[in-house]
């Protein structure tokens, strides 16, 4: 076990949904300003800005790369570096790891990480095209109609075969996430969702139905990272980064030898060992979703289901509000909304929010330790991060 060297000291977010009149820049500035305000810092207190890649607009992404945020927030001749770190949905974990390294080595004092995108406001066909081709091999997969929904479906099929998970148990993940979203003012979907509605929705890619697939949204979120010693002077509610584990498993799906587990068992083992914590110490699971099978894969690997199959565990209500293992308490990408690479950022920010005690109606009482998972593209990599209120 190592002593934590970095902590998150402030978080910010804007509501997810379809906001055609809210620009990506406005959402980025609002979320970044909220994170700074939450930490009690000014823009001049930040020396490194790390924006996540935006998918909907190449022009806005260029603005992010070329320091537009530094200018908008009044950081000119104060910030020392603006650099983009992008690994798709895995950016939540990878950016945190890079920011941790910067503040640990002294290369930076405080790092502002932010994301903003408008994939929810894309014309329907552009949204379909974006997620049909992103991360799908142009030579070996795309010509045969392979797309992101097919990725989720094939993984679901393999996982169901190996674990005896049922279609009803997959649907239960969506229902559980919606129960959390109903308590989340930033969620895109806040109305009740029943098992019957999920199972009765249109089949998209067997066994996945429309209510089990990506819900594209506009959104933005941000967080501030400082050294652990600095964090204690900044805020009374720092969240310490206790451990990371990561593994790259494939680019093309055909090259992954274990779709039912991906790299999560190995990543979880490393993260737990580094943190000095184990499954019995975790109070909140912040699992990357987009499709219901992926939280199940993560929960199995994390050992959080108390000896049960993850599907049965979720179907029994154990991950819903009031359950023994709250999971993805913002509602995830299936209910808060999938904001491109920012879907994972929102899940991570929610983990920070829970440990800071700022989650309002969905606050998990007594939460001290949390674990976050993430993956990018067609689930090409597996990341596990252990977080704690205790250093």
Secondary structure, 3 states (H helix, E strand, C coil): CCCCCEEEEEEEEEEEECCCCCCHHHHHHHHHHHHHHHHCCCHHHCCEEEECCCCCCHHHHHHHHCCHHHHHCCCCCCCCEECCCCCHHHHHHHHHHHHHHHHHHCCCCEEEEEEEEEHHHCCHHHHHHHHHHCCCCCCCCHHHCCCHHHHHHHHHHHHHHHHCCCHHHHHHHHHHHHHHHCCCCCCCCCCCCCHHHHHHCCEEECCEEHHHCCCECEEEEEEEEEEHHHHHHHCCCCEEEEEEEEEECCCCHHHCCCCCCCCHHHHHHHHHHHHCCCHHHCCEEECCCCCHHHHHHHHHHHCCCCCCCHHHHHHCCCCCCCCCCEECCCCHHHHCCECCCHHHHHHHHHHHHHHHCCCHHHCCCCCCEEEEEECCCCCCEEEEEEEECCC
